[in-house]
Amino acid sequence: MQPSPRVSVILPTFNRHTYLAEAITSVLAQRAPPLDIVVVDDGSTDSTPDICAQFAHDITYVRQENAGKLAAIATGLDRTSGDLVWIMDDDDIAAPDALQNLVAPFMQNPELVLSYGRMTRFDDDNPQAPDQLVEYPDDPRPFLVRMMEDCFVTGHPCVLVRRDALQGLRPFDRAVIASVDYYLHLGVAQKGPTAFVDTVVLRQRQHSGLRGPKRSRYGEADRNAKWVLHDAYLLKKMLADLPLDAYLSAPPWTAGQPLAPAAQRRALIQKAVIAGRKKLWPDATAALHMAMQMLPDTPLSADELRVLSGMLGCRYGINEVYEMPEILTGLHSACAIRQDQSTVLTALSRPLLHEIKIARREHDLSRAARTVRCWSQLMDIRATWVALQSALGRNFTRAAAKMRLS
C-alpha cells in the first residue's frame, strides 16, 4: 500500500456569502485533515472577505479580480502543494469522512488520477425535506465514456484528482464558463485510471442563486441552456481528437494500433451516441454511417444495440430532432444499408417509444402526436412492427391475433 498522499483544498468563490461559512466549516471538519486550504475570492462584492477573516487561522485567503472559476482554480493550484487536489464548491457541504474515503483508492493504486463518490441533494428553500440520493448508472463502461455520454457526477467536490493530471490541462480554456467541473473531469479522466467510492461524500445544495463570472451571470432558468452549449463545445473537440479505442477502454490507449473491424464498429457506435446526446448531429450521423457500413451482414450485438438505444435519450430533451427532420432522415439512411435494419431502428427509436408512453399516461395528446410524427420519420413499417412487438410483448401478440380473427 502506498503512503497516504497529501491533499490540498481549493475553494473558489464569488458572491456566495450566504453559504460560504458552512462550506468552509465542512472542510475544516474532515476526519482526515487536508494539508492546506486556499479560498480564492474571485472579486466578490458582498461580505465574503469578512466571512473568510473568521477562518484566518485555518485557511489561506487569496483575493483576485473577477476572472471566473477556472482562473480561481488556477490561482489555487499556484498557492497549494498537495499531491491530490480537492475542489470544493462554495455552496455545498462535504461529508465529514469525504476526504478519508476519496483518498483511499489512491493508496491502493499509484497510477490513479481520479476518485469519485456519491452525493445527495437538498433543497435550500425546504430544509425539512429529506436529502435525495443522486443515483449513478449501473454501467460497466469506462468512467470517461460514461461521462462523455452524460455528466452523471455533477458535484465538483465528489471528485478528488491527482495534481499532476490537473496541472496537465493548463492553461485552462477560459471560454468555459458553465460546465467547469465537467471540463476538468473529462480532461483528467483522459490521463489515467479512475476509481469509484461507493459512499456519500457530498451534500449538494439546490438553490436559485446566480452562477458564473461577473461578465456572464446566469440564473437557474438559464442553467440547462448554458450546459447544453458548453457541453457541445467541450465534446466537439474531444470527439475529433480521441483515438477510437478511447470509446472502448480506459486509458492508456494503444496509439497507432488499428482495431479489429468489430471493435471499430462498436467504438464508432459509441462515438455516434455521445455526439447525438450532445446535440452534435452532423458528427453523430457521420460516425453512425461509418459504423453501419462495417460488417453489414453481421448483426449488431446486444451490447451495441443497448448503446445505440441511448442516442435519442438526451437529458435536456430532443426538441431539435422534432424541429429538424433532416436529423432523422440522416439516421434512417445510415441504418438502411444493413440486413438487420429493423432491429437497429428499433433500438434507436426506444427513447421515442418511452416518450409516447409518458405522453399517453399524462394525457398529453400534443406531445404524443409530435413524438409519433418523429417516430414515423425514423421507422419503416417492418421496424415499427418489430419495435411494438418488443415493447408490448404478449399484449402485442394477443392484439395481433384478435386483429387476424376479426
C-alpha positions in Angstrom: 0.0 0.0 0.0 1.2 3.5 -0.9 1.8 6.1 1.8 -1.1 8.5 2.4 -0.9 11.3 -0.2 -1.2 14.9 0.9 -4.4 16.7 -0.1 -4.8 20.4 -1.0 -8.3 22.0 -0.9 -9.1 24.8 -3.4 -12.4 26.7 -2.7 -13.2 29.2 -5.4 -15.9 31.7 -4.5 -17.8 34.6 -5.9 -20.6 36.4 -4.0 -21.8 33.4 -2.0 -21.5 34.9 1.4 -24.8 33.2 2.4 -23.4 29.7 2.1 -19.6 30.1 2.3 -19.1 29.7 6.0 -20.9 26.4 6.0 -18.8 25.1 3.1 -15.5 26.1 4.8 -16.7 24.6 8.1 -17.4 21.3 6.4 -13.9 21.2 5.0 -12.3 22.0 8.4 -14.4 19.2 10.0 -12.8 16.5 7.8 -11.7 13.5 9.8 -8.6 13.3 7.5 -7.5 16.9 7.6 -6.0 18.3 4.3 -2.5 19.7 4.0 -3.7 23.2 3.1 -6.9 25.0 2.3 -7.0 28.0 -0.1 -10.1 30.1 -0.5 -9.8 32.1 -3.7 -12.2 35.1 -3.7 -12.9 35.9 -7.4 -13.6 39.6 -6.8 -16.7 39.3 -4.6 -18.6 42.4 -3.8 -20.5 41.0 -0.8 -19.2 40.2 2.7 -17.1 37.3 1.5 -13.8 38.9 2.9 -15.4 39.3 6.3 -16.5 35.7 6.4 -13.1 34.4 5.4 -11.5 36.6 8.1 -13.3 34.5 10.7 -11.3 31.4 9.5 -8.0 33.3 9.1 -6.1 30.8 11.3 -7.2 27.8 9.3 -7.2 28.9 5.7 -5.2 30.9 3.2 -7.4 33.7 1.7 -6.5 35.0 -1.7 -8.4 37.7 -3.5 -8.2 38.4 -7.2 -10.0 40.5 -9.9 -13.1 38.6 -11.2 -12.0 36.2 -13.9 -14.1 33.1 -13.5 -14.0 29.8 -11.7 -11.2 28.3 -13.8 -9.0 31.4 -13.2 -9.6 31.0 -9.5 -8.7 27.3 -9.6 -5.5 28.1 -11.4 -4.7 30.6 -8.7 -5.4 28.0 -6.1 -3.1 25.5 -7.8 -0.3 28.0 -7.7 -0.8 28.5 -3.9 -1.0 24.9 -2.9 1.3 21.9 -2.9 -0.6 18.7 -2.1 -0.2 15.6 -4.3 -4.0 15.5 -4.7 -6.4 18.4 -5.2 -10.0 18.6 -3.9 -12.0 21.5 -5.4 -14.8 22.4 -3.0 -17.8 24.4 -4.1 -18.8 27.4 -2.1 -22.4 26.4 -1.7 -22.2 22.7 -0.8 -21.4 20.7 2.4 -18.8 18.0 2.5 -19.4 14.8 4.5 -17.0 14.6 7.5 -15.3 11.5 6.0 -15.3 12.6 2.4 -11.5 13.1 2.1 -10.8 9.9 4.0 -12.9 7.9 1.6 -11.8 9.6 -1.6 -8.1 9.3 -0.7 -8.2 5.6 0.0 -8.2 4.4 -3.7 -5.0 6.4 -4.3 -3.2 4.5 -1.6 -4.1 1.3 -3.5 -3.2 2.4 -7.0 -0.3 4.8 -7.6 -1.5 5.3 -11.3 -4.9 6.6 -10.3 -5.8 10.1 -11.5 -9.3 10.5 -10.1 -11.6 9.1 -7.5 -15.3 9.9 -7.1 -18.1 9.3 -4.6 -21.8 9.7 -4.3 -23.8 12.7 -3.3 -27.2 13.7 -2.1 -29.1 16.9 -2.9 -31.1 19.1 -0.5 -33.5 21.9 -1.1 -32.3 25.2 0.4 -35.8 26.5 0.3 -37.3 23.5 2.1 -34.8 22.5 4.9 -37.3 20.0 6.4 -37.4 17.9 3.2 -35.1 14.8 3.3 -31.9 14.6 1.2 -32.3 12.9 -2.2 -29.6 10.4 -3.2 -28.4 11.0 -6.7 -28.4 7.6 -8.4 -25.4 6.8 -10.7 -26.0 4.4 -13.6 -25.1 0.8 -13.1 -22.8 0.7 -16.1 -19.6 -1.3 -16.7 -18.2 1.1 -19.3 -15.2 3.2 -18.5 -15.7 6.4 -16.5 -14.7 8.6 -19.4 -17.1 7.1 -21.8 -20.0 7.4 -19.4 -19.1 11.0 -18.6 -18.8 11.9 -22.3 -22.3 10.5 -22.8 -23.8 12.2 -19.7 -22.2 14.2 -16.9 -23.6 11.9 -14.2 -21.2 13.2 -11.5 -22.4 16.7 -11.1 -20.9 17.7 -7.8 -17.4 19.1 -8.1 -16.4 18.0 -4.6 -17.5 14.5 -5.3 -14.2 14.2 -7.1 -10.6 14.1 -5.9 -7.8 14.4 -8.6 -4.1 14.0 -8.9 -2.4 17.3 -9.1 -0.1 16.3 -12.0 -3.1 15.3 -14.1 -4.9 18.6 -13.3 -1.8 20.7 -14.0 -1.5 18.9 -17.3 -4.7 20.6 -18.5 -3.2 24.1 -18.1 -3.6 26.6 -19.5 -7.3 26.2 -18.8 -9.8 27.1 -21.5 -11.2 30.4 -20.1 -14.1 30.2 -22.7 -15.6 27.5 -20.4 -18.0 29.4 -18.1 -20.6 26.8 -17.3 -19.7 23.1 -17.1 -16.4 23.8 -15.4 -16.5 20.6 -13.3 -17.4 18.6 -16.5 -14.5 20.2 -18.4 -12.0 19.3 -15.7 -13.3 15.8 -15.0 -13.2 14.9 -18.7 -9.7 16.3 -19.1 -8.3 14.5 -16.0 -10.0 11.2 -16.9 -8.0 11.1 -20.2 -4.8 10.9 -18.1 -5.3 7.5 -16.4 -7.5 5.2 -14.4 -10.3 6.2 -12.1 -12.0 4.7 -9.1 -15.5 4.8 -7.7 -16.0 5.2 -3.9 -19.5 3.8 -3.1 -20.3 6.2 -0.3 -21.8 9.7 0.0 -19.2 12.3 0.2 -21.2 15.5 -0.5 -24.5 17.2 0.2 -25.2 19.4 -2.8 -27.4 22.5 -2.2 -30.2 23.2 -4.6 -30.9 27.0 -4.8 -31.9 29.7 -7.2 -28.8 31.9 -6.9 -26.8 33.3 -9.7 -23.9 31.4 -11.3 -20.9 32.3 -13.4 -18.4 35.1 -13.5 -19.4 38.8 -13.4 -19.3 39.2 -17.2 -21.7 36.3 -17.8 -24.0 35.7 -14.8 -27.0 33.4 -15.3 -29.8 32.1 -13.1 -31.5 28.7 -12.6 -33.8 29.3 -15.5 -30.9 29.5 -17.9 -28.8 26.8 -16.4 -29.7 24.0 -18.7 -29.3 26.1 -21.9 -25.8 27.1 -20.7 -24.9 23.5 -20.0 -26.1 22.4 -23.5 -23.9 25.0 -25.2 -20.8 24.3 -23.1 -21.1 20.5 -23.2 -21.3 20.6 -27.0 -18.3 22.9 -27.1 -16.2 20.6 -24.9 -17.2 17.4 -26.7 -16.8 18.7 -30.2 -13.0 18.9 -29.8 -12.8 15.6 -27.8 -14.6 13.7 -30.5 -12.2 14.9 -33.1 -9.1 14.2 -31.1 -9.7 11.0 -29.2 -8.5 7.7 -30.7 -11.2 5.1 -31.4 -10.1 2.8 -28.5 -11.0 5.6 -26.1 -14.6 4.7 -26.7 -14.0 1.1 -25.5 -11.5 1.2 -22.7 -9.9 3.3 -20.0 -6.5 5.0 -20.7 -3.7 4.4 -21.5 -4.7 3.7 -25.1 -2.7 2.0 -27.8 -1.5 4.7 -30.1 -1.4 3.8 -33.8 -2.7 0.2 -33.4 -5.7 -0.4 -35.7 -8.7 -2.0 -34.1 -10.4 -5.1 -35.5 -13.5 -4.3 -37.6 -15.9 -5.5 -34.9 -14.2 -3.2 -32.3 -14.1 -0.3 -34.7 -17.9 -0.7 -35.3 -18.6 -0.8 -31.6 -16.4 2.3 -31.0 -18.0 4.3 -33.8 -21.5 3.5 -32.4 -20.4 4.8 -29.0 -18.9 7.9 -30.6 -22.1 8.5 -32.6 -24.3 8.2 -29.4 -22.1 10.6 -27.5 -22.3 13.1 -30.3 -26.1 12.8 -30.6 -26.6 13.2 -26.8 -24.5 16.4 -27.0 -26.6 17.6 -30.0 -23.7 17.4 -32.4 -25.9 15.8 -35.0 -23.6 16.1 -38.1 -20.9 14.3 -36.1 -23.4 11.7 -34.8 -24.7 11.0 -38.3 -21.2 10.7 -39.8 -20.0 8.3 -37.1 -23.2 6.2 -37.4 -22.8 6.0 -41.2 -19.3 4.7 -40.8 -20.3 2.2 -38.1 -23.2 0.8 -40.1 -21.0 0.3 -43.2 -18.8 -2.0 -41.2 -19.7 -5.7 -41.2 -23.1 -5.0 -42.7 -24.1 -8.7 -42.8 -23.1 -9.3 -39.2 -26.0 -8.3 -36.8 -25.3 -5.8 -34.1 -24.6 -7.4 -30.8 -26.9 -6.9 -27.8 -24.3 -4.5 -26.3 -24.1 -2.4 -29.5 -27.9 -2.2 -29.6 -28.0 -1.2 -25.9 -25.6 1.6 -26.5 -27.3 2.7 -29.7 -30.7 3.0 -27.8 -29.3 5.9 -25.9 -28.7 8.2 -28.8 -32.1 10.0 -28.6 -32.2 10.0 -24.8 -30.5 13.3 -24.1 -31.2 14.5 -20.6 -32.0 18.0 -21.9 -34.6 16.7 -24.4 -34.5 16.4 -28.2 -36.5 19.4 -29.4 -34.1 20.0 -32.3 -34.9 16.5 -33.5 -38.6 17.3 -33.7 -37.9 20.6 -35.5 -35.3 19.3 -38.0 -36.5 16.3 -39.9 -33.1 16.0 -41.7 -31.6 14.6 -38.5 -34.0 11.6 -38.5 -33.5 11.3 -42.3 -29.8 11.0 -41.8 -30.1 8.4 -39.0 -32.6 6.3 -41.0 -30.3 6.5 -44.1 -27.3 5.3 -42.0 -29.2 2.2 -40.9 -30.9 1.4 -44.2 -27.9 -0.4 -45.7 -28.0 -3.1 -43.0 -29.6 -6.6 -43.2 -30.7 -6.1 -39.6 -32.0 -2.5 -40.1 -35.4 -3.2 -38.4 -33.6 -4.3 -35.3 -31.2 -1.4 -35.4 -34.0 1.1 -35.9 -36.0 -0.4 -33.1 -33.1 0.1 -30.7 -32.6 3.7 -32.0 -36.2 4.5 -31.5 -36.5 3.2 -28.0 -36.5 6.7 -26.3 -39.2 7.8 -28.6 -41.4 4.9 -27.6 -40.8 5.7 -24.0 -41.7 9.4 -24.7 -45.0 8.2 -26.3 -45.8 6.1 -23.2 -45.2 9.1 -20.9 -47.3 11.4 -23.1 -50.2 8.8 -23.1 -50.0 8.3 -19.4 -50.2 12.1 -18.8 -52.9 12.6 -21.4 -50.7 15.0 -23.4 -52.0 14.5 -26.9 -49.9 17.2 -28.4 -46.7 15.7 -27.0 -47.7 12.3 -28.1 -48.6 13.4 -31.7 -45.3 15.2 -32.0 -43.4 12.1 -31.0 -45.4 9.8 -33.2 -44.6 12.1 -36.2 -40.9 11.9 -35.2 -41.2 8.1 -34.9 -42.8 7.8 -38.4 -39.9 9.7 -39.9 -37.4 7.4 -38.4 -39.1 4.0 -38.8 -40.4 1.9 -41.6 -43.4 -0.4 -41.4 -41.4 -3.5 -40.6 -39.3 -1.7 -38.0 -42.4 -0.3 -36.3 -43.9 -3.8 -36.1 -40.7 -5.2 -34.5 -40.5 -2.3 -32.1 -44.1 -2.6 -30.9 -43.7 -6.4 -30.6 -40.6 -5.9 -28.5 -42.2 -3.2 -26.3 -45.6 -4.8 -25.8 -44.6 -8.5 -25.7 -47.6 -10.8 -25.1 -50.1 -8.0 -25.2 -49.0 -7.2 -28.8 -49.2 -10.9 -29.8 -52.8 -11.1 -28.4 -53.8 -7.9 -30.1 -52.4 -9.1 -33.4 -54.2 -12.4 -33.0 -57.5 -10.6 -32.4 -57.0 -8.5 -35.5 -56.5 -11.6 -37.6 -59.6 -13.3 -36.2 -61.7 -10.3 -36.8 
